[in-house]
Amino acid sequence: MPLVIVAYDPEKVLDPVMGGIIPRIAAIVAEELNSPDDEDGKLTIADIEVWPKRLTAMDFPKPGSENAVHVGITIFANDFPIRKATLKERREKILERVRREFHSSVTGFVWIALFPAEFGTF
């Protein structure tokens, strides 16, 4: 179950806009990280959890400062051999698709962190 943290500057991307984009980001991540040849690596949008985070003056770099991006997308996902082998290509596809969701003046990044992990519910 990948976890996606979407940190955004609410001065550049308004909450209602981001609210409409969040489900599309979940779908993009599910489609691009899906590994159908590995039973444990299969993903649907229901497998993705997205945590939006509004950036504040306490974040560093401070929103609006010279080095700050407007949207930062960090994806934590299980490390499967096929994902690791194709990580750069997957990141490029996610980046390309996410970039289309925002106005051209919005800057951002996509960072995918793969690692061994286990998930359970209670």
N, C-alpha and C positions, 0 to 999 in steps of 0.2 A: 504494500500500500504506500505509494509515494506521497510524501508531504510536500506541498508547495507553499512557500511563504512569499507573498507579494507585498513588498514594502513600497509605498507610493507617497508622493508629495501631493496632499490634497489641494494645494494651491495651483498645481499644474494639471492634475487629473481629478476632477470633481467626483465625490462619492457616488452619485447616481450613474456616472459614466463607468467608473470602476465596477460598480455593482453589475452592470451589464456585461463587462468584459470578463469578470471572474469565471463564470461558467464556461466561457469559450477557452480560457486558459486551461481549465481542467480537461476539456475535451482534447485540446492540442497535446497536452502532456500524455494523456492516456493513449492517443493514437501514435505518437512518436516514440514513446518508451515501451509500447507493447512489443512483447517478444513471443509471438504465437508458437514458435517451435519449442519453447521451454514451458512446460506446464505451469511452473511457478512464476513465469515471467509474463503470463497473459494479463492484459489490463483492459478494463472498460472505464468509462467515466465514473462509475460507482466506486471504483477502487481508489480514486484520487481524493485527497483531502487538501483544501486550500484554506490557508489562514491569511486573510488580508491584514495589513498593518499600516496604519496611517503614520507617516513620519512626522516627528515633532521637533521642536527646537532642541530637545535633549539628544537627538540622534547626531552622529558624527559620520561624515561631514554634515553640518547643519543644512536642512533643505533650503534651497535658494542660493547657497554659497557656490563659489566658482567650481569646485570639484564634485559637487553633489549631482547624482543622477535623479531623474524624476520617478523612475520605476526600477526596482530591483527584484528579480525573480530568482529565488533559490529553490532548487528541487533536490530533495533528499529521497533516494531510491535504493532498493536492494541491488547489490552488485551481482549481476549474472554475466557469464562469459560473453554472450552475444551483445549485451549492452555495453560492456567494457570495450569490446572489439570495434564497435561502431559508435562510440560515444561522441566523437567530433562531428560525425555526420548527423547524428540525432540532435545535438546541440544546435547545429546550423539550421536544421529544419524548424526546430522550435523557435529559434531566434527570428528566422524569416517570417514565420507565421504570426508570432506575437507582435512583431514590428508593425504589421499591417493593421493591428487592432487600435493603434494609437495615432494621434495627430503627428505629423512629421516633426513638429517642434519638441516632442517629448523624447527625452533621452533615457536609456536604460540598459540593463544587462540581463543575461540568463546565465546562471551558474548551476551546473548539475553535479551533485556530490553522490557518488556511488559508494556503498560500503556494505559489509555483511551485517545483516540485521534480522531480527525476528519480531513479529507483530502478534499481539493477542488482544482479545477484548474481555471485558468483565461486565 
